[in-house]
Amino acid sequence: MSQQYLLAFFTPFCTFLLPRLVMLVFSFLSPAAQVKNKPPLTPFLAGSSAPLPYRYYWGDYIALSYCWGSEENYRNIYVNGKLKRVTKNLWQALHCLRSAFYDHHGTTHLKIWANALCINQADNEERNHQVRLMRSIYANSRLVIAWLGPEAGGSGYAFDCMRALSKQYSTTRSLVESSDTAFTNEFVKAMFRLAAREYWRRLWIIQEVALGDLVLLCGSYYCSWETLALVERAIGRACQTSEVFSSRLKTQLKATKSSISDLNVIMRLERCREAMRERGEMDIVWLMRMGQVAKVGDDRDRVYGLLGLMGEKMSLNIIPDYNLRAKETYAAFTKSFVHTKQSLEILRLAGLTGNPASWNTWVPSFHRQGSTNPFDPPKNLSRLDGALACRGISFDIVDGVGVTHRRERLVWMSTSAGDVVPAQPRSDQNAYAGTEGAATALWKTLTANRDVNGEAAPGSYAELLRPISESSHGSLLYITEFISSNAELRVFGRRLWDYFNFEEATPDSRRRSSYCDVANQARRCLESRKLITTANGHLALAPIHTKRGDVISILFGCSTPMVLRPVGSHHQLIGEAYVHGIMSGEGTVDYLRDRQKSEMFRLC
């Protein structure tokens, strides 16, 4: 007869402080597979006395954050004497937690919240209700346990090293200064394999990680979130400051078939945690952009799975409804955002790209395919509030139109998604004071006048106009091919090619490193965009679908200019644009002087 263990799961109803507790007795099938005599996972979770200071008369609870895993790979447990099927990954997580949270008598007052067992996933009404409680559940838990999966690929070694490094180095700076010796090849390789785990790709973990006091578990190994963030931050900075470490890192990336973007996911999660600590909510545009690259089993969760990070007013005004289609969910979210925030910032994610052709163009794209990286508006920009009526200014008209990068162009041609034929400008008017001003405007436009950290681009970024002819670095090759594709585009009376001075000599390592920094930023801004000129002599980066005759508009309540296309008495929203010379609010001067110059845009 198999041994039975008592775990407690609960489902909160009505109010969080008075939860309805559901006691679930379960035992694992396959008792022989149980791991015996496991060491305690953390010092503060071990022992026969209360493992954590309990806050309630009934004890306390932890919230489990995990990746569901394949529905086809499942295990069985008993719940209240009844057979319950769970995914293998949840089974493994429960197996590990059981050895950590039970005293020597086999009972505990520390409950566990796991969504697969505490929410009836087949009942849409219950799902609608529970989704609104996710913020409270994770933010108020005694501890959030992030289950990364069983130990594999050197993850145990990575956890041991991280804990040792966090004890030896108290600051990111001190760890970066010792990176050449502190970060061994074996450790770096294990860290990238850890960062590549499926857990980090799941959308729901964004708010789960951001809201709670977090401990990471991988098999029987553990560390705090702060330890992981310290090490990952140091690795990222060491890549930029240490040539020795940067060279070794490239070798390890090839060996593990990894990407530095794997580490960036963890750093973005740390940014979420910082924002929640400081402001209690996230910037919606940035948050939805992060959700675009995450994985979900239900597209509606690209909205519902992030509600807990949107601020109290926004969360209260969005009523989850799993009976709606994704199109209806996204449209309702957009209207709620505009009404609650009195802002049109969400339209920066909208346009012709990403969504089905039958959708309204003002509905944002919540999918990564076909979308672009949003521009970073100036931090001191004073935004004008607006309504969904979309009042604004017609600032300029698109004149000359370049082409996107050749690889992106082939993708769009294969999906019949827009005009890829360049259009030479009919006007050579220059709004930037001569040839020198035009050259400055060009490199600032290609980088959206921002560095890789979102700050104002330094003057050194002018070296973008001195490309390095090299094919071994992705961004360098990307910039070269972009210039070649648009070589004959006339920009203020000169060929685009004539603004660039290619270096023939092999650059030294410092010059190459600094140019790679500029090229990475330019590539980020150019992806799925075109270089365009306007009738009044401005340079801009615009969405891939932009054509001559489109209107560059300033919509009150949106921090970036938008490209609109007249269609009868309405306008299609093509997407946001960077227009050099008006990004700090210069384009609103006429409106402030004479409100009659504004007009109403009806988006279709």
C-alpha positions in Angstrom: 0.0 0.0 0.0 1.5 3.3 -1.1 2.2 6.0 1.5 -0.1 9.0 1.3 0.9 12.6 1.8 -1.3 15.5 2.8 -0.8 18.7 0.7 -3.1 21.7 0.8 -4.2 23.6 -2.2 -6.6 26.5 -2.1 -8.8 28.5 -4.4 -9.6 32.0 -3.3 -13.2 33.3 -3.7 -14.5 36.8 -3.3 -11.8 38.3 -1.2 -8.2 37.1 -0.8 -8.0 37.4 3.0 -10.9 35.0 3.5 -10.0 32.2 1.1 -12.0 29.1 0.7 -9.5 26.3 1.4 -9.7 23.1 -0.4 -7.7 20.3 1.2 -6.5 17.8 -1.3 -5.0 14.5 -0.3 -2.9 13.0 -3.0 -0.3 10.3 -3.4 1.9 9.6 -6.4 1.5 6.4 -8.3 4.9 4.7 -8.6 6.1 5.0 -4.9 9.3 3.3 -5.9 10.3 6.3 -8.0 10.1 8.6 -4.9 13.4 10.2 -4.1 14.3 9.5 -0.5 16.5 11.4 2.0 16.7 14.6 -0.2 18.7 17.4 1.4 16.6 20.5 2.3 16.1 22.9 -0.6 16.7 26.0 1.5 17.8 26.6 5.1 14.6 28.5 5.8 12.3 25.8 4.4 13.8 22.9 6.4 13.3 21.4 9.8 10.6 19.9 11.9 9.3 23.2 13.2 7.4 25.8 11.1 9.6 26.3 8.0 8.4 29.9 7.5 6.7 32.3 9.9 3.0 31.8 9.3 0.8 34.8 8.9 -2.7 33.3 9.2 -4.4 31.1 11.8 -4.6 28.3 9.3 -0.9 28.6 8.3 0.4 30.1 5.1 0.8 29.3 1.4 3.3 29.3 -1.4 2.5 29.9 -5.1 4.0 27.6 -7.7 5.3 29.1 -11.0 6.0 26.5 -13.7 5.8 25.5 -17.3 2.9 23.2 -18.0 4.7 21.0 -20.5 3.2 18.7 -23.0 -0.4 17.6 -22.3 0.5 14.3 -24.0 3.2 13.5 -21.3 1.3 13.1 -18.1 1.3 11.4 -14.7 -1.4 10.4 -12.3 -1.9 11.5 -8.7 -4.8 10.9 -6.2 -6.8 13.9 -5.1 -9.3 13.3 -2.3 -9.1 9.6 -3.2 -9.8 10.3 -6.9 -7.5 9.9 -9.8 -6.2 13.2 -11.2 -4.1 13.5 -14.3 -1.3 16.2 -14.3 1.5 17.0 -16.7 4.9 15.4 -16.0 6.5 18.7 -15.2 3.9 19.5 -12.5 4.3 16.0 -11.2 8.1 16.5 -10.9 7.6 19.9 -9.2 5.2 18.4 -6.6 7.6 15.5 -6.1 10.4 18.0 -5.3 8.2 20.3 -3.1 7.0 17.4 -1.0 10.5 16.7 0.3 11.0 20.3 1.2 7.8 21.3 3.0 6.9 18.5 5.3 7.9 18.1 8.9 8.9 14.8 10.3 5.2 14.0 11.1 4.2 14.1 7.5 1.9 17.2 7.8 2.2 20.9 7.1 0.4 24.1 7.5 2.1 25.5 4.4 -0.4 25.2 1.5 0.5 25.2 -2.2 -1.2 27.0 -5.0 -0.9 25.5 -8.4 -3.1 26.7 -11.2 -3.7 23.3 -12.8 -5.2 22.0 -9.6 -6.8 25.1 -8.1 -8.6 26.3 -11.2 -11.1 24.3 -13.2 -9.6 24.8 -16.7 -12.7 23.4 -18.4 -15.0 26.1 -16.8 -14.7 29.4 -18.6 -16.6 31.2 -15.9 -14.2 30.1 -13.2 -11.3 30.9 -15.4 -12.7 34.4 -15.9 -13.0 34.9 -12.2 -9.6 33.4 -11.2 -7.6 35.4 -13.8 -8.5 38.6 -12.1 -7.1 37.2 -8.8 -3.6 36.3 -10.1 -2.0 39.5 -8.9 -3.3 39.0 -5.4 -2.4 35.3 -5.3 1.2 35.8 -6.3 1.9 39.1 -4.6 0.5 37.9 -1.3 2.0 34.5 -1.2 4.6 33.8 1.4 6.9 32.6 -1.3 6.8 32.1 -5.1 8.6 28.9 -6.2 9.8 29.0 -9.8 10.2 25.4 -10.9 12.6 25.3 -13.8 12.5 21.6 -14.2 14.8 18.7 -13.2 18.5 19.1 -13.1 20.1 18.7 -16.5 22.8 20.3 -18.7 25.0 21.3 -15.8 22.2 23.3 -14.1 23.3 22.0 -10.6 26.8 23.3 -11.2 25.4 26.6 -12.4 23.3 27.0 -9.2 26.2 26.1 -7.0 28.4 28.6 -8.7 25.8 31.4 -8.6 25.4 31.0 -4.9 29.1 31.0 -4.3 29.6 34.1 -6.5 26.9 36.0 -4.8 28.6 35.4 -1.4 32.0 36.4 -2.8 30.9 39.5 -4.8 28.3 41.8 -3.4 27.9 44.1 -6.4 27.6 43.7 -10.1 30.6 46.0 -10.6 33.0 43.8 -8.5 31.8 40.7 -10.3 32.3 42.3 -13.7 35.8 43.3 -12.8 36.6 39.6 -12.0 34.7 38.2 -14.9 37.7 36.9 -16.8 38.4 34.5 -13.9 35.1 34.2 -12.1 33.2 33.1 -15.2 34.7 29.8 -16.3 33.8 28.3 -19.7 31.9 25.5 -18.0 29.9 27.9 -15.9 29.0 30.2 -18.8 27.9 27.2 -20.9 25.7 25.9 -18.0 24.2 29.4 -17.6 23.2 29.7 -21.2 21.6 26.2 -21.1 19.7 27.3 -18.0 18.5 30.5 -19.7 17.4 28.5 -22.7 14.9 26.4 -20.7 11.3 26.5 -21.8 10.2 28.0 -18.5 11.5 31.4 -19.5 9.4 31.4 -22.7 6.0 31.1 -21.0 3.9 34.3 -20.9 2.3 33.6 -17.5 5.6 33.5 -15.7 6.2 37.3 -16.4 3.7 38.4 -13.7 4.5 35.4 -11.5 8.2 36.3 -11.4 7.5 40.1 -11.1 5.1 39.9 -8.2 6.4 37.6 -5.5 9.4 36.9 -3.2 11.0 34.4 -5.6 13.1 31.3 -5.1 14.3 29.3 -8.2 14.3 25.5 -8.0 15.9 23.2 -10.5 15.8 19.6 -9.4 17.1 19.7 -5.8 19.1 22.9 -6.4 18.0 26.4 -5.5 18.9 30.1 -5.4 17.2 33.4 -4.9 16.1 35.5 -7.8 18.5 38.3 -6.6 21.4 35.9 -7.0 20.4 35.0 -10.6 19.9 38.6 -11.5 23.3 39.6 -10.1 25.1 37.0 -12.2 23.1 37.5 -15.4 23.6 41.3 -15.1 27.3 40.8 -14.6 27.6 38.5 -17.7 25.8 41.1 -19.8 28.0 44.0 -18.7 31.2 41.9 -19.0 30.3 41.2 -22.7 30.5 45.0 -23.3 33.6 45.8 -21.2 35.9 42.8 -21.4 37.4 41.8 -24.7 38.7 38.6 -23.2 35.4 37.5 -21.8 33.5 38.6 -24.9 35.7 36.5 -27.1 35.3 33.4 -24.9 31.5 34.1 -24.8 31.2 33.9 -28.6 32.8 30.5 -28.5 30.4 29.2 -25.8 27.4 30.6 -27.7 28.4 28.6 -30.8 29.1 25.5 -28.6 25.7 25.6 -27.0 23.8 27.0 -30.0 22.6 29.8 -27.8 22.0 33.5 -28.2 22.7 36.4 -25.9 18.9 37.1 -26.2 18.4 34.1 -23.9 20.0 36.2 -21.1 18.0 39.3 -22.2 14.8 37.5 -21.3 15.9 37.2 -17.7 17.0 40.9 -17.6 13.7 42.0 -18.9 12.0 40.0 -16.1 14.3 41.8 -13.6 13.1 45.1 -15.2 9.5 44.0 -14.5 10.3 43.3 -10.9 12.0 46.7 -10.5 9.0 48.5 -12.0 6.6 46.7 -9.8 8.6 47.6 -6.7 8.9 51.3 -7.7 5.6 52.1 -9.3 3.3 49.1 -8.8 2.7 48.8 -12.6 4.4 48.4 -15.9 4.5 50.6 -19.0 1.8 49.0 -21.1 3.5 49.3 -24.5 6.7 47.8 -23.2 4.9 45.1 -21.4 2.8 44.0 -24.4 5.9 44.0 -26.5 7.5 41.6 -24.0 4.4 39.4 -24.2 4.6 39.2 -28.0 7.6 37.0 -27.9 6.3 34.7 -25.1 4.5 31.4 -25.6 0.8 30.9 -24.7 -1.6 28.1 -25.2 -4.5 30.6 -25.7 -4.0 33.8 -27.6 -6.4 35.6 -25.3 -3.9 35.2 -22.6 -1.6 37.7 -24.3 -3.9 40.2 -22.5 -5.3 38.2 -19.6 -1.9 36.8 -18.6 -0.4 40.3 -18.0 -3.3 42.0 -16.2 -1.6 41.8 -12.9 1.2 44.1 -14.1 -1.0 46.8 -15.7 -2.0 48.8 -12.6 -5.1 48.7 -10.5 -7.4 50.9 -12.6 -6.5 49.1 -15.8 -6.9 45.6 -14.2 -10.4 46.5 -12.8 -11.6 47.8 -16.2 -10.7 44.7 -18.1 -13.1 41.8 -17.5 -11.6 38.5 -18.6 -14.0 36.6 -20.8 -12.9 33.3 -22.4 -16.1 33.2 -24.4 -14.8 36.0 -26.6 -12.5 35.4 -29.7 -9.0 36.8 -29.7 -10.0 39.6 -32.0 -12.7 40.7 -29.7 -10.4 40.4 -26.6 -7.7 42.6 -28.2 -10.3 45.2 -29.4 -11.9 45.4 -25.9 -8.4 45.7 -24.3 -7.5 48.6 -26.6 -10.7 50.5 -25.9 -10.3 50.0 -22.1 -6.7 51.2 -22.3 -7.6 54.4 -24.1 -10.6 55.0 -21.8 -8.6 54.3 -18.6 -5.3 55.9 -19.5 -6.7 58.7 -21.6 -3.9 57.9 -24.0 -3.4 56.5 -27.5 0.0 54.9 -26.7 -1.3 51.5 -27.3 -1.7 52.4 -31.0 2.1 52.2 -31.3 1.6 48.4 -31.5 -1.1 48.6 -34.1 -1.0 48.9 -37.9 -1.2 46.6 -41.0 1.4 44.2 -39.8 0.9 41.1 -37.5 -2.9 40.8 -37.5 -5.2 39.1 -40.1 -6.2 41.4 -42.9 -9.9 41.3 -41.8 -9.1 43.0 -38.5 -9.4 46.7 -37.9 -6.0 48.4 -38.3 -6.3 50.1 -34.9 -6.3 46.7 -33.1 -2.7 46.2 -31.8 -0.7 43.2 -32.9 0.1 41.0 -29.9 2.1 38.5 -32.0 5.8 38.9 -32.7 5.6 37.9 -36.4 5.4 41.0 -38.5 5.8 43.4 -35.6 8.6 45.9 -35.0 10.5 47.1 -32.0 8.8 50.3 -30.6 10.8 53.5 -30.7 11.9 54.9 -27.3 10.2 58.3 -26.9 12.2 61.0 -25.1 11.9 60.6 -21.3 11.0 64.2 -20.8 8.3 64.3 -23.4 5.0 65.8 -22.1 2.3 63.7 -23.6 -1.0 65.3 -24.7 -4.0 63.4 -23.5 -6.4 62.3 -26.2 -9.5 60.2 -26.7 -10.3 57.3 -29.0 -11.8 59.9 -31.3 -8.2 60.3 -32.5 -8.0 64.1 -32.9 -4.6 65.2 -34.1 -2.5 67.0 -36.8 -1.6 66.0 -40.4 2.0 66.9 -40.1 3.5 65.8 -43.4 3.1 63.6 -46.5 5.3 60.6 -47.4 7.3 61.3 -50.6 10.4 59.2 -51.2 10.3 55.5 -50.1 13.1 53.1 -49.7 13.0 49.3 -49.3 13.5 47.1 -46.2 16.4 44.7 -45.8 16.4 42.1 -48.6 15.7 39.2 -46.3 12.6 40.9 -44.8 11.5 42.0 -48.2 11.4 38.3 -49.4 9.2 37.4 -46.4 6.8 40.2 -47.1 6.7 39.4 -50.8 5.9 35.8 -50.1 2.9 36.9 -48.0 1.8 39.6 -50.4 2.1 42.1 -47.5 2.8 45.4 -49.0 4.6 47.4 -51.6 8.4 46.7 -51.7 9.1 48.9 -54.7 11.1 52.0 -53.8 9.7 55.4 -54.9 12.2 58.2 -55.6 11.2 61.5 -53.9 9.6 64.2 -56.1 11.0 66.9 -53.8 14.6 67.5 -52.7 13.6 69.9 -49.9 15.9 69.6 -46.9 14.6 70.6 -43.4 18.1 70.0 -41.8 20.3 73.0 -42.9 22.4 71.8 -45.7 24.5 68.7 -46.5 26.1 68.4 -43.0 22.8 68.7 -41.3 21.4 66.1 -43.6 24.2 63.7 -42.7 23.6 64.2 -39.0 19.8 63.7 -39.5 20.6 60.4 -41.4 22.6 58.7 -38.7 20.2 59.9 -36.0 17.2 58.6 -38.0 18.8 55.2 -38.6 19.3 54.8 -34.8 16.1 56.6 -33.8 18.5 59.0 -32.0 18.8 56.5 -29.1 21.6 54.3 -27.8 21.1 50.7 -26.9 19.9 51.7 -23.4 17.2 54.0 -24.7 19.1 57.2 -23.8 19.9 60.0 -26.3 22.4 58.8 -28.9 25.9 60.1 -28.3 27.8 62.0 -31.0 30.0 59.0 -31.5 27.1 57.2 -33.2 28.0 59.3 -36.2 30.4 56.6 -37.1 27.5 54.7 -38.5 28.3 56.6 -41.6 31.7 54.9 -41.7 30.6 51.2 -42.1 32.9 48.3 -41.6 32.9 45.9 -44.5 32.7 42.6 -42.7 30.4 39.5 -43.0 31.2 37.7 -39.7 29.0 39.9 -37.5 25.2 39.8 -38.1 24.5 43.5 -37.5 27.5 44.7 -39.6 26.3 42.6 -42.5 22.7 43.8 -42.0 23.7 47.5 -42.2 25.9 46.9 -45.3 23.0 45.1 -47.0 20.5 47.8 -46.1 22.7 50.5 -47.5 23.3 48.5 -50.7 19.5 47.9 -51.1 18.8 51.6 -50.9 22.0 52.9 -52.5 20.1 54.8 -55.3 17.5 56.3 -53.1 17.8 60.1 -53.4 18.0 61.8 -50.1 17.9 65.6 -50.4 19.4 65.5 -53.9 22.2 63.0 -53.1 22.3 59.2 -53.4 22.0 57.5 -50.1 25.2 55.6 -50.9 27.1 59.0 -51.1 26.5 59.7 -47.4 28.6 56.6 -46.4 32.3 56.2 -46.4 33.2 52.5 -46.2 36.5 51.6 -44.5 38.8 49.3 -46.4 41.4 48.8 -43.7 40.8 46.2 -40.9 39.7 48.2 -37.9 41.2 47.7 -34.5 39.2 45.9 -31.8 38.1 49.1 -30.1 36.8 50.7 -33.3 35.1 47.4 -34.2 33.5 47.1 -30.8 32.1 50.6 -30.8 30.8 50.2 -34.3 29.1 47.0 -33.4 27.2 48.8 -30.7 25.9 51.4 -33.2 25.1 48.7 -35.7 23.1 46.7 -33.2 21.0 49.7 -32.4 20.5 50.6 -36.1 19.5 47.1 -36.9 16.9 47.1 -34.0 15.3 50.2 -35.5 15.5 49.2 -39.1 13.9 45.7 -38.8 10.7 45.6 -40.8 10.9 49.4 -41.5 11.7 51.6 -44.5 13.7 54.8 -44.7 11.5 57.5 -46.2 11.6 61.3 -47.0 8.7 63.6 -46.7 7.3 66.4 -48.9 8.5 69.0 -46.4 12.0 67.6 -46.3 12.1 65.3 -43.2 13.7 62.0 -42.8 11.8 59.1 -41.2 11.7 55.4 -40.4 8.2 54.1 -41.2 6.5 50.7 -41.2 7.1 48.3 -44.1 3.7 48.9 -45.7 4.3 52.7 -46.0 3.7 54.2 -49.5 4.0 57.5 -51.1 1.0 59.7 -50.2 0.5 58.3 -46.7 0.0 60.9 -44.0 2.4 61.4 -41.1 0.1 62.4 -38.2 0.5 63.4 -34.6 -2.4 61.9 -32.6 -2.9 63.6 -29.3 -2.3 61.2 -26.6 0.4 59.2 -28.5 4.1 59.9 -27.9 5.2 58.9 -31.4 4.0 60.1 -34.9 1.7 57.6 -36.7 1.5 56.8 -40.4 -2.1 56.9 -41.7 -3.5 56.1 -45.1 -6.7 57.9 -46.3 -9.4 55.5 -47.4 -12.5 57.5 -48.3 -13.6 59.4 -45.2 -11.6 57.1 -42.9 -7.9 56.3 -42.4 -6.1 53.0 -42.1 -3.4 53.0 -39.3 -0.2 51.8 -40.9 2.0 52.1 -37.7 4.3 54.3 -35.7 7.2 56.3 -37.2 10.4 58.0 -36.2 10.5 61.4 -37.9 13.7 63.3 -37.1 13.2 66.7 -35.8 9.7 66.3 -34.2 10.2 63.5 -31.7 10.4 65.8 -28.7 7.1 67.5 -29.3 8.0 70.1 -31.9 5.2 69.0 -34.1 2.6 70.0 -31.6 3.5 73.7 -31.6 1.0 74.6 -34.2 -1.7 72.8 -32.3 -0.9 74.7 -29.1 -1.1 78.0 -31.0 -4.2 77.3 -33.0 -6.5 74.4 -32.0 -8.4 74.8 -35.3 -5.5 73.2 -37.2 -6.3 69.8 -35.5 -8.7 67.4 -37.2 -10.5 64.2 -36.4 -9.2 60.9 -37.7 -11.6 58.0 -38.0 -9.6 54.8 -38.0 -11.0 51.8 -39.9 
